[in-house]
Amino acid sequence: MTNIKMDKPIRLSDPIAGAFKYLTPFIITWVGTIWYVTNEHDTITPTIIVVGGLAYWLFMFLPLKRVFLDGNHLIISSGFKKDRIHLNDIESLKTGGWSMYITHVHFKRPTSFGKTIMFATMQKRIGVGINDGIQNILTQINDYIEKKK
């Protein structure tokens, strides 16, 4: 597939986003509780914060997967289950959309995670943007997918 030399799988997804996947509900609840305690006559705002924040978490953070590249396979994990999918089974791979860091992977047939997954792409540690090495890998995967069509 690629000219990338691998001794071990390469992590494509950002570990910080993975941490926030599990921390976000606690942060949202904490912020709502702090607001409620400091503004004792206001019950609507903390309710909106908690309900809106949990809805945001449910649709934006919870679906994020942990993704590694191992040779010609993607190793995908949700924390509870894991799957190994060959690059030939990928229909398309797109980065961007509602966030420039989110990568959507569409499969030719349903996997144990469904027909589509998304993950937060590894970011540069200093500066804004996707890690250059990861961007290069995603480009090579995309080129591989296009050649197979």
N, C-alpha and C positions, 0 to 999 in steps of 0.2 A: 504494500500500500504506500508507505511513505519511506523517506530516507532518514527517518528519525531512529537513532540508536537508543534502545531502552534496556536498562538492567532491571528495572522494576516499573510497574505501571506509573504513568504520569497523571497527576491530578489535574483535571480540567476545571472543576468547580471550586469556588472560593470557600475556604473553611470558615471565614468570618460570617458569610451569609448562612452557612450551615448552623453556626452557633446562634445567630439571631432567629433562625427558624424555630428554635426551642425556647429562647429567652423572650421573644416578643410578647407572648400572652402575659407573662409575669410583669413586664415593663408597662404594658397597657393597663393592666389591673392596678399596678402601683400608682401610676399617674392619675387614674380615675379616683383612687382612694385618697390620694394627697389632695386633689382638687375638692373632693367632697368634705374632707376634714377641715380644710382652710376656708372654705366657703359654705358654712353650715346651712345656709338657707337655699343653696342651689343644688337641686337633685337632678335637674334635666341635663346640665352640661356634663357631669361625670358619667351619666348613663349613656349619653351620646358618645363620649370618648371611649368608653369600654365597649359598647355594642359596635360602633363604627370601627374601632381599632381591631376588635376580634374578627369582624367581617373582612377587613383588609388582610389580616394575618391568614385567615382561612383560604382566601382566594389568591393571595400573592406569595406568601412565605411557605405555607404548608406544602404546596405542590412541588417545591424545589427539591431536586435530587442531588445526591453526591455522585459525581461521574469521574471515572478514570479511563485513560486509554492504555490498553495492554495489547501491543502488537496490532492486529486487525480487529480487535474487539473493544467495545465499550463495556466497562463494568459499571453498572448502575445500582445505586443503593438508596433506599428511603429511610434507612435506619432500622427497619423491621424486616425487609426482604431485599434480596440481591438478585441481579440477573446479569448474564453475560451475553451480549448481542453483537453479532458480526457486522462489520461496516457495510456488507452487501445488503443487509436488511434495513438500511436507512434510506428513506425516500428523499428527505431534505433536511438541511441544517441551516438555521438562520439565527443570527445574533442581532438584537435590537428589538424595537417595538416600544412597549411602555417603559422599558429601561434599556439603556445601551449595553448593559452587562448581562442581560438575560438571553440565553441561547435556547431556542426551541428545536427539538429533534423530532421529526415525524418519521414513523416507521412504515414499511410496506404492509406489514400485517401486525395485528395487536400482539403486544408482549405482556409480561406479567404486570407491567405498569400502564397498560393501555397502548393506544396508537401514537400518543404524543407525550413527551416529557419536556420539562424545562429545568434549567439549572443556572445559577449565577456564575458567570465565567470569572476565572481568576483575574483579579485586578492588579495593576501596578501598585507597589507598596508606597512609592513616592510619585505623586502626580496622578493625573486623571487618565483613565483609559484601561483597556484590557492589556494584560501582560503580553509583551511582544512575542515571547516564546509560545504562549498558548494561542495567540492570534495566528501565528504561523502554522501551528498544528491544525487549528480549525479550518484554515484556508486549504491545507493539504487534504484534509478529510472531505471538504466540499468539492475540491477538484476530483478526488477519487470517486465521489458519488456521481458527479456530472459525467465522468468518463464511462461509468457503468450504465448510464441511461441509454 
